[in-house]
Amino acid sequence: MPRLRQFGYRMYQERGNLCSRAKEGTSTLEARLSEYEKGQSDKSGESRDVENDEQSSDGDNIHQIIPTFSTDPATDFNNSSAWLPAINTDLLPAPTNLTSGVEDPSSSLMFQSPNRLPIEALLIPLVCSDLDKLYFDRVHVFAPLLHKVRYFSWSKQVDKPKQKLCLQYAMWTMTACFSSQFQMIRHELYTETRRLLDTLEIESQDTPVVGIEQPQAWLLLSIYEMISDQFKRGLVSAGRAFRLVQLMGLYKVDRQLPAGFQGDWVDKESMRRTFWVAYILDRFTSLVDGLPLSFDEREIGTVLPSPDPHFMNGQPIDMCYLHEVTTAVNTGRSSGALSRVEICPFAESAIMATICGRVLSFRRQFMAEYGGQGLAPGFYQQYQSVNALLVDRLQMLSQQVASSQGQPNPILIFLAITAHMAIFMLCETIESKQLIPGSPEAALASSKQRSLDGAGELGMLITILSQLNHFEVGSA
């Protein structure tokens, strides 16, 4: 039994013994107190503690404390020293330095103790309900994987499958990161989530069927690690999720369903959303860290995710493929031709992630093929294709951000900022080779002006960010 729990149990037991002895009658108590006062009459000013040594039935001596009671019940209640036993400070763990600005990742309770309470003891039903609610309020905004009603249909099951238990703990870990009241247990939640996922992999290594909850849990865990200063570990966890997504065939759900699939539209949409979260995470992390892409854009056979209200209400809606959006610009047709399809912020994230992946591939190809003698064939044609798609989506994002300044959408603001970052990267690639003979002067001249314009628009977007609270900015 942990020392803190043992201390509480002893306090409870002592209080129970005191109450039972108080009911034995006041005559015996007054007689014992009178005898004690006579023996201590020559020691005025000293505290009068009464000790009652009684021989127990098994011959052991039990030390008990007899309280003193006044005629005023309120006085007796407030005078805690009269009815509470003395606290042994050796049982209390040493408090942490609460004034330090650096959080100790190995401790998430208020006190340090070699025998901390297990996380199961802290997850009482009220805490679990609060964690679930905060997840859909703050985490679902940028990782819309789960159907709310269907999650609550199994979340409170005692003997839920291990895949679902892993997912639930991963959800709570992410929620604790985006809350103020659960910061102290986030490390315990994270440790338990890792343990559950590692155990699940060991136990199911020969099982060909993988539940959708397993890659979802790894995705949430990888995001948590990346935003908790464990970026490299987060990349490894994301790699596990990417492979599970590929093995399950989630990148081609609308061309070929996984073997044995018997779900409805909501289940199919959950599979789509799991893939797109993995795809977006792959593109953005590769853009930041310069790593190779894990998903091939040409192999995608899954339509873009539907708007969240349709998903939550179970209302099927026709969505388009990613290549239909990207080719609409390159073939000269405006994206307005796809007006019949509602592109939600989640789908916009997938489109912007695709553009960032193309910018990254374009830059890598240019740096690999350029040997100092000239540009690779089709260099500027490829540049114009990526640039046209980037300008088109940035224009649409700017319009959406401007129309929602009353209630700014943090995801749209993040995508607009990302688009400007992609423009800077693209312009930097062009300007670095501006002295090469035969370079189109128009492209070189416009890149510098676009960089200046982008810097001004970035200032406006940062101003809008000041209208959001801490957790809304963090979710973006």
Secondary structure, DSSP 4 states (H G I P E B T S, - for coil): --HHHHHHHHHHHHHHHHHHHHTT-HHHHHHHHHHHHHHTTT-TTS----EEEEE-TTS-EEEEE-----S-HHHHHH-GGGTSPPP-GGGSPPBP-TT-SS--TT--SSB--SSPPPHHHH--HHHHHHHHHHIIIIITTT-----HHHHHHHTT-TT--HHHHHHHHHHHHHHHHT-STTGGGHHHHHHHHHHHHHHHHHHTTT-S---THHHHHHHHHHHHHHTTT-HHHHHHHHHHHHHHHHHHTGGGTTTSPPTT----HHHHHHHHHHHHHHHHHHHHHHHHH-PPPSS-GGG---PPPPPHHHHHHT-------HHHHHHHHHTT--GGGGTTS---HHHHHHHHHHHHHHHHHHHHHHHHH--SS-PPTTHHHHHHHHHHHHHHHHHHHHHHHHHTSSS--HHHHHHHHHHHHHHHHHHHHHHTTTTSTT--HHHHHHHHHHHHHHHHHHHHHHHHHTTS-HHHHHH-
